[in-house]
Amino acid sequence: MYEGFFCGIMTDTIMIQTYEQADKLYRRFVQPMERKYKGRYVAVSPEGKTIFGTDMISLLKEAKIKFGETTPVIFKVGQRV
């Protein structure tokens, strides 16, 4: 499982499902690029669109512009829980 950031209040069941979905997103869209982007932050949309950055705040702002109302999952590339 990889470390990601989520907002909002969740029940245990929803949280487990959310972590599982986040893990799948990471393995599919981020893990193949770990070598190139290790240590950077990445925003991943549910559809698999990715944005990489070195600063989390700037990344969140850019993700809001590019993804609109879609809530991305934010990871630090290569950092496992």
Secondary structure by P-SEA (a helix, b strand, c coil): cccccccccccaaaaaaaaaaaaaaaaccccccccccccbbbbbcccbbbbbbccaaaaaaaaaaaaccbbbbbbcccccc
